[in-house]
Amino acid sequence: MLLASNHMFPTGPIEGVFERLKMAGAGGLDLFLPHIPYLLDGRFGPKNLALCRQAAEAAGLPIKSIIGAPLQGNSGFGAYLGADADKGRAESVAFIKHNVDLAAALGASHVCIAEGRLPDGADEREMWTRLVRTLKECAAIAEPQGVTIQIELHPGLIASTPEKAPRLIAEVGSRAVRICLDFCHANVITQGDPVGMIRALKGTLGAIHIADGVQVPGLHLPIGQGEIDVDACIRAVKEVGHDGPWVLCMYGNAFPEFTLKTAVRFLKDRHSDILE
C-alpha cells in the first residue's frame, strides 16, 4: 500500500483532501494533524479524532502513520537536547506519549519524528547518550500500544548518517524504534549514493519515503524529475528488508497530485506490489 499525506493541502475541507488523494492513487494516509481543524484541541479532540478516522476510512484511505504532532507547552521531541537534561527528556517522552496516544486513537501504527540537531557547542557524546536514553523510555511507551517510532533521517541531524543510524538502533535495542529513510534526504546526506545508504541501514529500516530529488535539502521531486534512481532504491530496500509503510513524500513540492499520479504510474509499471 502506498501512503500519502495531507500536509501539502493546508486549506480546504479535509474530506475533499482525502478524496483528492484517493483519486490520485493513494492507498492510505500518513496523517499531518495540524492541518485538520480541532483535532489537537483538548476540548474537541477525542470525538474529532474518531470522526477523522471514520472519514478517512470512508474515503478508502486508512490512517497507517502520523507525522509527529505538537503538544501544547512542549518543545517537541528535540527537547532532550536542551540545557536542563531531565526536564528536556521528560518533555521529549511526553511528546512521544502524546503522539502514540493519537496514533492509537486513529488506528495508526507508526509515528514519524526527527531526532534533532546537535546544538552549537554541545558535547556530542553527552547528547548521544541523552538521545539513546530518551528513545529507550519512548520505546517502552510505544511498544505495548503496537506503535513504532520512525526516526526520519535528515541532513545534518545528530544520527542521520549511514554510520550513526545503525548504531542508534542497536543501542536503543527495541523493535519499536526504526529508521525512516527518505530517498531525497539520503541522496543529500550521501552526496549522491542513496542505494549505498540503504544497504548500510540493513536491519534498521522501517518506513520508506519515496521521492526523487537533487542536492537541495527538503526538495522532493516527482519521480523522473531529479537525479535519483528511484527504481534502484526500491530494489535495494526490498533486498535488505524493512518494517514499515511505503510513503510518497511531497514536502517542498508545489504539485502534489501530479507527483502522486506520476508515482502511481511508475509503481504500476515497476513495483506494483507496493500499491496492493
Rosetta blueprint (number, residue, H / E / L):
1 M L
2 L E
3 L E
4 A E
5 S L
6 N H
7 H H
8 M H
9 F L
10 P L
11 T L
12 G L
13 P L
14 I H
15 E H
16 G H
17 V H
18 F H
19 E H
20 R H
21 L H
22 K H
23 M H
24 A H
25 G L
26 A L
27 G L
28 G E
29 L E
30 D E
31 L E
32 F L
33 L H
34 P H
35 H H
36 I L
37 P L
38 Y L
39 L L
40 L L
41 D L
42 G L
43 R L
44 F L
45 G H
46 P H
47 K H
48 N H
49 L H
50 A H
51 L H
52 C H
53 R H
54 Q H
55 A H
56 A H
57 E H
58 A H
59 A L
60 G L
61 L L
62 P L
63 I E
64 K E
65 S E
66 I E
67 I E
68 G L
69 A L
70 P L
71 L L
72 Q L
73 G L
74 N L
75 S L
76 G L
77 F H
78 G H
79 A H
80 Y H
81 L H
82 G L
83 A L
84 D L
85 A H
86 D H
87 K H
88 G H
89 R H
90 A H
91 E H
92 S H
93 V H
94 A H
95 F H
96 I H
97 K H
98 H H
99 N H
100 V H
101 D H
102 L H
103 A H
104 A H
105 A H
106 L H
107 G L
108 A L
109 S L
110 H E
111 V E
112 C E
113 I E
114 A L
115 E L
116 G L
117 R L
118 L L
119 P L
120 D L
121 G L
122 A L
123 D L
124 E H
125 R H
126 E H
127 M H
128 W H
129 T H
130 R H
131 L H
132 V H
133 R H
134 T H
135 L H
136 K H
137 E H
138 C H
139 A H
140 A H
141 I H
142 A H
143 E H
144 P H
145 Q H
146 G L
147 V L
148 T E
149 I E
150 Q E
151 I E
152 E E
153 L L
154 H L
155 P L
156 G L
157 L L
158 I L
159 A L
160 S L
161 T L
162 P L
163 E L
164 K H
165 A H
166 P H
167 R H
168 L H
169 I H
170 A H
171 E H
172 V H
173 G L
174 S L
175 R L
176 A L
177 V E
178 R E
179 I E
180 C E
181 L E
182 D E
183 F H
184 C H
185 H H
186 A H
187 N H
188 V H
189 I H
190 T L
191 Q L
192 G L
193 D L
194 P H
195 V H
196 G H
197 M H
198 I H
199 R H
200 A H
201 L L
202 K L
203 G L
204 T L
205 L E
206 G E
207 A E
208 I E
209 H E
210 I E
211 A L
212 D E
213 G L
214 V L
215 Q L
216 V L
217 P L
218 G L
219 L L
220 H L
221 L E
222 P L
223 I L
224 G L
225 Q L
226 G L
227 E L
228 I L
229 D L
230 V H
231 D H
232 A H
233 C H
234 I H
235 R H
236 A H
237 V H
238 K H
239 E H
240 V H
241 G L
242 H L
243 D L
244 G L
245 P L
246 W E
247 V E
248 L E
249 C L
250 M L
251 Y L
252 G L
253 N L
254 A L
255 F L
256 P H
257 E H
258 F H
259 T H
260 L H
261 K H
262 T H
263 A H
264 V H
265 R H
266 F H
267 L H
268 K H
269 D H
270 R H
271 H L
272 S H
273 D H
274 I H
275 L H
276 E L
